[in-house]
């Protein structure tokens, strides 16, 4: 095999591959021998038809078969000999290639490859330097968490009849939206609990100012106009009237902060025991948050200190993933099958998101390539036990059975499983750099 490698750019190579005449001839002989055993030619027993006859009848089919045998084989040999790792391959359509029995066969493959990354210092004696995060848990934060827990154990009691709503009181509401005096689908709510003064919107409308002073049994109507360009065609340019009835008024009764309260919260001997546990939990959360912040600093330093060409195909793949995730999240509950304009809006939004998310996609790909290079240099690998531990961790986090997470990982096939491992390996590389970093002060 003859191989001619031409550099078309930092991450692009042209591989001109010549298959030797003897190899071509041998492949033709194999194909014709197989065809001779299988072909049914009138007047000849199986395996006895002359090759010359087969050549006249099946020459074009045999040529295509030879091409499909030779190209993948010699392409793999060429890649290995050139020492490149292709991430995108462009080979002319096989059906357009021609090959002759007694002539060397030449074809060209254009490949985009992973960039060669010259890693900068990230470990002693020249580790990455991080700015210290000096945050600590204060007594006020412990007290605030304790009050939150107290609120979670509070009871709602009925107030004296005729008590008007005010801030801090709770209203039990029946709600329904109307457009042109017709009920609007999906707006009906019964027994909705709302704390007056919380400014929590209901169906996109803040009701606090309308509820203050109202009593059980009162009904209010709140108009909510929508602009003509509102994405929901059922509301665009129209006014929804929200009809709200106060079914009941309730008052929150907080429990006393004492040892009995602590025992009601769990296996705590005393209020002091509960406070100590809360502080320990807050310390653990803060420690994790600080560590994530340090890793963010590591990421920014790695991205800033490395400069190399990034294959556009990788950026495009990551960009499509980001756009798809963003649109699924934003339109999960907004899709209407009867909205004829929705495909156009989605297409326009996809274009906008592609421009908006392109820098982030590029940054992610760059970081991924850097971490992959570090993993290779430090000989970092992901073991089967580590994969099982990560799946178990995910299952605990998502509150799903381990078998379900395992099924989800395997459902994507070999590619998805490999991607799962690659993410774990990248995290391992990041952890390695972080553990070798130095925190100032």
C-alpha positions as CSV (number, residue, x, y, z in Angstrom):
1,X,0.0,0.0,0.0
2,X,1.2,3.5,-0.9
3,X,0.0,6.3,1.3
4,X,0.3,10.1,0.7
5,X,-0.7,12.3,3.6
6,X,-1.4,16.0,2.9
7,X,-2.0,18.5,5.6
8,X,-5.1,20.6,4.7
9,X,-5.1,22.5,8.1
10,X,-4.4,22.0,11.8
11,X,-7.1,19.4,12.1
12,X,-7.7,18.2,8.5
13,X,-5.7,15.6,6.5
14,X,-6.0,14.2,3.0
15,X,-5.1,10.5,2.7
16,X,-4.3,9.4,-0.8
17,X,-4.4,5.6,-0.7
18,X,-3.1,3.3,-3.4
19,X,-4.1,-0.4,-3.2
20,X,-1.4,-2.6,-4.9
21,X,-2.2,-4.3,-8.2
22,X,-1.6,-7.7,-6.7
23,X,-4.1,-7.0,-3.9
24,X,-6.7,-5.8,-6.4
25,X,-6.2,-8.9,-8.6
26,X,-6.5,-11.2,-5.6
27,X,-9.8,-9.6,-4.5
28,X,-11.2,-10.0,-8.0
29,X,-10.3,-13.7,-8.0
30,X,-12.0,-14.2,-4.6
31,X,-15.2,-12.4,-5.7
32,X,-15.4,-14.4,-9.0
33,X,-14.7,-17.7,-7.2
34,X,-17.6,-17.0,-4.8
35,X,-19.8,-15.9,-7.6
36,X,-19.0,-19.0,-9.6
37,X,-20.1,-21.2,-6.8
38,X,-23.4,-19.3,-6.3
39,X,-24.4,-18.2,-9.8
40,X,-27.0,-20.2,-11.7
41,X,-26.1,-20.1,-15.4
42,X,-28.3,-22.0,-17.9
43,X,-26.4,-24.9,-19.4
44,X,-23.8,-25.1,-16.6
45,X,-23.8,-26.9,-13.3
46,X,-23.1,-24.8,-10.2
47,X,-19.4,-24.0,-10.0
48,X,-18.7,-24.9,-13.6
49,X,-19.5,-21.7,-15.5
50,X,-16.4,-20.2,-17.2
51,X,-15.0,-17.0,-15.7
52,X,-15.1,-15.3,-19.0
53,X,-18.9,-15.7,-19.1
54,X,-19.2,-14.4,-15.5
55,X,-17.1,-11.4,-16.5
56,X,-19.4,-10.5,-19.4
57,X,-22.6,-10.8,-17.3
58,X,-21.5,-9.5,-13.9
59,X,-18.4,-7.3,-14.4
60,X,-20.1,-4.2,-13.0
61,X,-21.5,-5.9,-9.9
62,X,-18.2,-7.6,-9.2
63,X,-16.3,-4.2,-9.5
64,X,-18.7,-2.7,-6.9
65,X,-18.2,-5.7,-4.6
66,X,-14.4,-5.4,-4.9
67,X,-14.6,-1.7,-4.1
68,X,-16.7,-2.3,-1.0
69,X,-14.2,-4.9,0.2
70,X,-11.1,-2.9,-0.5
71,X,-12.0,0.7,0.6
72,X,-12.9,0.0,4.3
73,X,-9.9,-2.4,4.7
74,X,-7.3,-0.1,3.2
75,X,-8.8,3.0,4.8
76,X,-8.3,1.4,8.2
77,X,-4.7,0.5,7.3
78,X,-4.0,4.0,6.1
79,X,-5.4,5.6,9.3
80,X,-3.3,3.4,11.4
81,X,-0.1,4.0,9.4
82,X,-0.8,7.8,9.4
83,X,-1.2,7.8,13.2
84,X,-4.4,9.9,13.2
85,X,-7.7,9.6,15.1
86,X,-10.5,10.6,12.7
87,X,-13.6,12.3,14.0
88,X,-15.1,12.9,10.6
89,X,-14.4,11.0,7.4
90,X,-15.3,12.1,3.8
91,X,-14.9,9.3,1.2
92,X,-16.3,9.6,-2.3
93,X,-19.4,7.5,-2.8
94,X,-18.4,3.9,-3.3
95,X,-20.8,3.4,-6.2
96,X,-18.9,6.1,-8.2
97,X,-15.5,4.4,-7.8
98,X,-14.1,2.2,-10.6
99,X,-11.6,-0.6,-10.2
100,X,-9.9,-2.8,-12.8
101,X,-8.6,-6.3,-12.2
102,X,-5.0,-5.8,-13.2
103,X,-4.4,-2.2,-12.1
104,X,-3.6,-0.6,-8.8
105,X,-6.6,1.1,-7.3
106,X,-6.4,4.6,-5.8
107,X,-8.9,6.6,-3.7
108,X,-8.7,9.6,-1.4
109,X,-10.2,10.0,2.1
110,X,-10.4,13.4,3.8
111,X,-10.5,13.2,7.6
112,X,-10.9,15.7,10.4
113,X,-8.8,14.7,13.3
114,X,-8.4,15.5,17.0
115,X,-6.0,18.3,17.5
116,X,-2.5,17.8,18.9
117,X,-2.6,19.6,22.3
118,X,0.5,20.8,23.9
119,X,-0.5,20.6,27.5
120,X,0.6,23.5,29.8
121,X,1.7,23.1,33.4
122,X,-1.1,21.9,35.7
123,X,0.7,19.9,38.4
124,X,3.8,20.5,40.7
125,X,6.2,22.1,40.5
126,X,4.0,24.5,38.5
127,X,0.4,23.7,39.6
128,X,-2.7,25.9,38.9
129,X,-3.2,28.5,41.6
130,X,-6.7,29.0,42.9
131,X,-8.3,31.9,44.8
132,X,-9.3,30.9,48.3
133,X,-13.0,30.7,49.1
134,X,-13.2,31.7,52.8
135,X,-16.9,31.2,53.4
136,X,-18.1,29.5,56.6
137,X,-21.4,28.6,58.1
138,X,-22.7,31.3,60.5
139,X,-25.0,31.0,63.5
140,X,-27.5,33.1,61.5
141,X,-27.6,30.6,58.7
142,X,-28.2,27.8,61.2
143,X,-31.0,29.8,62.7
144,X,-32.6,30.5,59.3
145,X,-32.5,26.8,58.4
146,X,-34.0,26.0,61.8
147,X,-36.9,28.5,61.2
148,X,-37.4,26.9,57.7
149,X,-37.7,23.5,59.4
150,X,-40.1,25.0,61.9
151,X,-42.3,26.4,59.1
152,X,-42.4,22.9,57.5
153,X,-43.8,21.5,60.7
154,X,-46.3,24.3,61.2
155,X,-50.1,23.7,61.2
156,X,-52.7,25.7,59.4
157,X,-55.7,26.5,61.6
158,X,-59.0,28.1,60.7
159,X,-59.3,31.8,61.8
160,X,-62.5,33.3,63.3
161,X,-65.3,33.7,60.8
162,X,-65.2,37.0,58.9
163,X,-61.5,37.5,59.3
164,X,-60.2,39.5,56.3
165,X,-57.1,38.3,54.5
166,X,-53.8,40.1,55.3
167,X,-50.2,39.3,54.7
168,X,-48.9,36.0,56.2
169,X,-52.4,34.5,56.3
170,X,-53.2,31.7,53.9
171,X,-56.1,31.5,51.5
172,X,-57.7,28.3,50.1
173,X,-58.8,29.3,46.6
174,X,-60.9,28.0,43.7
175,X,-59.6,29.4,40.4
176,X,-60.7,29.3,36.7
177,X,-59.7,31.4,33.7
178,X,-62.2,32.7,31.1
179,X,-61.7,34.1,27.6
180,X,-64.8,35.7,26.1
181,X,-66.9,34.3,29.0
182,X,-65.8,30.8,28.0
183,X,-63.7,28.6,30.4
184,X,-60.1,28.3,29.3
185,X,-58.8,24.7,29.3
186,X,-56.2,23.9,31.8
187,X,-56.9,26.9,34.2
188,X,-59.2,25.3,36.7
189,X,-57.8,24.8,40.2
190,X,-59.6,23.6,43.4
191,X,-58.2,23.9,46.9
192,X,-55.2,25.9,45.9
193,X,-53.3,27.1,49.0
194,X,-51.8,30.6,48.7
195,X,-49.9,32.6,51.3
196,X,-50.9,36.2,51.0
197,X,-47.9,38.5,50.6
198,X,-45.7,35.8,49.0
199,X,-46.1,37.4,45.6
200,X,-46.3,33.9,44.1
201,X,-48.0,34.1,40.7
202,X,-51.0,31.9,39.9
203,X,-51.4,31.1,36.2
204,X,-48.9,33.9,35.7
205,X,-50.9,36.5,37.6
206,X,-50.0,38.0,41.0
207,X,-53.2,38.1,43.1
208,X,-52.0,39.5,46.5
209,X,-53.2,43.1,46.0
210,X,-56.6,41.8,45.0
211,X,-56.9,39.3,47.9
212,X,-56.0,41.6,50.8
213,X,-59.1,42.5,52.7
214,X,-61.2,39.7,51.2
215,X,-63.1,37.1,53.4
216,X,-64.1,33.5,53.0
217,X,-66.9,33.3,50.4
218,X,-65.7,36.4,48.4
219,X,-65.1,36.2,44.7
220,X,-62.8,38.4,42.6
221,X,-62.2,38.7,38.9
222,X,-58.8,39.8,37.7
223,X,-58.3,40.7,34.0
224,X,-55.0,39.7,32.4
225,X,-54.5,41.1,28.9
226,X,-52.0,39.5,26.5
227,X,-50.0,41.1,23.7
228,X,-50.8,40.3,20.0
229,X,-47.4,38.6,19.7
230,X,-48.0,36.2,22.6
231,X,-46.7,32.7,21.6
232,X,-50.0,31.1,22.6
233,X,-52.4,31.8,19.8
234,X,-55.4,31.1,22.1
235,X,-54.4,34.2,24.2
236,X,-52.6,36.4,21.7
237,X,-54.3,39.9,21.7
238,X,-57.0,38.8,24.1
239,X,-57.8,39.2,27.8
240,X,-58.1,36.3,30.2
241,X,-60.3,36.9,33.2
242,X,-59.2,35.0,36.3
243,X,-62.2,34.2,38.5
244,X,-61.0,33.5,42.1
245,X,-63.2,32.5,45.1
246,X,-61.8,32.5,48.6
247,X,-63.0,29.2,50.0
248,X,-61.3,29.6,53.4
249,X,-58.9,31.7,55.4
250,X,-56.2,30.0,57.5
251,X,-53.4,31.0,59.8
252,X,-50.1,29.3,60.3
253,X,-49.3,28.1,63.8
254,X,-45.6,27.6,64.4
255,X,-44.5,24.9,66.9
256,X,-42.4,26.0,69.9
257,X,-38.6,25.6,69.5
258,X,-37.9,23.1,72.2
259,X,-36.6,19.5,72.8
260,X,-40.1,18.1,71.9
261,X,-40.0,19.9,68.5
262,X,-36.5,18.4,67.9
263,X,-37.8,14.9,68.7
264,X,-40.7,15.4,66.3
265,X,-38.2,16.2,63.5
266,X,-36.4,12.9,63.8
267,X,-34.0,10.9,65.9
268,X,-32.7,13.9,67.9
269,X,-32.3,13.9,71.7
270,X,-32.6,17.7,72.1
271,X,-32.9,21.0,70.3
272,X,-29.1,21.4,70.6
273,X,-28.6,18.0,68.9
274,X,-30.9,19.2,66.1
275,X,-28.9,22.5,65.7
276,X,-25.6,20.6,65.6
277,X,-26.9,18.2,62.9
278,X,-28.2,21.2,60.8
279,X,-24.8,22.9,61.1
280,X,-23.0,19.7,60.0
281,X,-25.3,19.3,57.0
282,X,-24.8,23.0,56.1
283,X,-21.0,22.6,56.4
284,X,-21.1,19.6,54.1
285,X,-23.2,21.5,51.5
286,X,-20.9,24.5,51.7
287,X,-17.8,22.3,51.4
288,X,-19.3,20.7,48.2
289,X,-20.2,24.2,46.8
290,X,-16.7,25.5,47.5
291,X,-15.1,22.5,45.8
292,X,-17.4,23.0,42.8
293,X,-16.2,26.6,42.7
294,X,-12.6,25.6,42.8
295,X,-13.2,23.2,39.9
296,X,-14.9,26.0,38.0
297,X,-11.7,28.0,38.5
298,X,-9.6,25.1,37.3
299,X,-11.8,24.8,34.2
300,X,-11.4,28.5,33.3
301,X,-7.6,28.3,33.8
302,X,-7.4,25.2,31.6
303,X,-9.5,26.8,28.8
304,X,-7.6,30.1,29.0
305,X,-4.1,28.7,29.0
306,X,-4.5,26.3,26.0
307,X,-4.8,27.4,22.4
308,X,-5.4,25.1,19.5
309,X,-7.7,24.6,16.5
310,X,-11.0,22.9,17.4
311,X,-12.7,20.7,14.7
312,X,-15.9,22.5,13.7
313,X,-17.7,19.2,13.4
314,X,-17.3,18.6,17.2
315,X,-18.6,22.1,17.9
316,X,-21.6,21.5,15.7
317,X,-22.4,18.2,17.4
318,X,-22.2,19.8,20.8
319,X,-24.2,22.8,19.6
320,X,-27.0,20.7,18.3
321,X,-27.2,18.8,21.7
322,X,-27.4,22.1,23.6
323,X,-30.1,23.5,21.4
324,X,-32.1,20.3,21.6
325,X,-31.9,20.2,25.4
326,X,-32.8,23.9,25.7
327,X,-35.8,23.6,23.5
328,X,-37.0,20.4,25.1
329,X,-36.8,22.2,28.5
330,X,-38.6,25.4,27.4
331,X,-41.3,23.7,25.3
332,X,-42.1,20.6,27.3
333,X,-45.5,21.9,28.3
334,X,-46.1,24.5,25.6
335,X,-46.6,22.3,22.5
336,X,-50.0,22.5,20.8
337,X,-50.6,20.1,18.0
338,X,-53.3,22.3,16.4
339,X,-50.9,25.3,16.2
340,X,-49.9,25.5,12.5
341,X,-47.4,28.3,13.1
342,X,-45.5,26.5,15.8
343,X,-43.0,24.7,13.5
344,X,-42.0,28.1,12.0
345,X,-41.5,29.5,15.5
346,X,-39.5,26.5,16.6
347,X,-37.3,26.8,13.6
348,X,-36.6,30.5,14.2
349,X,-35.9,29.8,17.9
350,X,-33.5,27.1,17.0
351,X,-31.5,29.5,14.8
352,X,-31.5,32.1,17.6
353,X,-30.3,29.5,20.1
354,X,-27.6,28.3,17.7
355,X,-26.1,31.8,17.6
356,X,-26.6,32.3,21.4
357,X,-25.1,28.9,22.4
358,X,-22.2,28.6,19.9
359,X,-19.6,30.1,22.3
360,X,-20.7,27.7,25.1
361,X,-20.6,24.7,22.7
362,X,-17.0,25.7,21.6
363,X,-15.9,26.1,25.2
364,X,-17.3,22.7,26.2
365,X,-15.6,20.9,23.3
366,X,-12.3,22.7,24.0
367,X,-12.5,21.6,27.7
368,X,-13.4,18.1,26.7
369,X,-10.4,17.8,24.4
370,X,-8.0,19.2,27.1
371,X,-9.3,16.8,29.8
372,X,-9.0,13.9,27.3
373,X,-5.4,14.8,26.7
374,X,-4.7,15.0,30.4
375,X,-6.4,11.6,31.0
376,X,-4.1,10.1,28.3
377,X,-1.0,11.7,29.7
378,X,-1.8,10.6,33.3
379,X,-3.0,7.2,32.1
380,X,-6.4,7.6,33.8
381,X,-9.0,4.9,33.2
382,X,-12.5,4.1,34.3
383,X,-13.0,0.7,35.8
384,X,-16.2,-1.4,35.8
385,X,-16.5,-1.0,39.6
386,X,-16.4,2.8,39.1
387,X,-19.1,2.6,36.4
388,X,-21.3,0.6,38.8
389,X,-20.7,3.1,41.6
390,X,-21.6,6.0,39.4
391,X,-24.8,4.3,38.2
392,X,-25.7,3.7,41.9
393,X,-25.0,7.3,42.7
394,X,-27.2,8.5,39.9
395,X,-30.0,6.2,41.0
396,X,-29.8,7.6,44.5
397,X,-29.8,11.2,43.2
398,X,-32.7,10.6,40.9
399,X,-34.6,8.4,43.3
400,X,-34.8,5.6,40.8
401,X,-34.0,1.9,40.9
402,X,-30.4,1.1,40.0
403,X,-31.7,-1.3,37.3
404,X,-33.6,1.5,35.7
405,X,-30.5,3.7,35.4
406,X,-28.6,0.7,34.0
407,X,-31.3,0.1,31.4
408,X,-31.3,3.8,30.4
409,X,-27.5,3.7,29.9
410,X,-27.6,0.5,27.9
411,X,-30.6,1.6,25.8
412,X,-28.4,4.0,23.9
413,X,-26.2,1.2,22.6
414,X,-22.4,1.0,22.6
415,X,-22.1,4.7,21.7
416,X,-24.1,5.9,24.7
417,X,-22.2,3.6,27.0
418,X,-18.9,4.8,25.7
419,X,-20.0,8.4,26.1
420,X,-21.0,7.7,29.7
421,X,-17.5,6.4,30.4
422,X,-15.9,9.3,28.6
423,X,-17.7,11.8,30.8
424,X,-16.6,9.9,33.9
425,X,-13.0,9.9,32.6
426,X,-13.2,13.7,32.0
427,X,-14.4,14.2,35.6
428,X,-11.5,12.0,36.8
429,X,-9.0,14.2,34.9
430,X,-10.6,17.4,36.3
431,X,-10.4,15.9,39.8
432,X,-6.7,15.1,39.2
433,X,-5.9,18.7,38.2
434,X,-7.9,20.0,41.2
435,X,-6.1,17.8,43.7
436,X,-2.8,19.0,42.3
437,X,-3.8,22.7,42.4
438,X,-2.7,25.1,45.1
439,X,-5.1,27.3,47.0
440,X,-3.7,30.8,47.7
441,X,-3.4,31.9,51.3
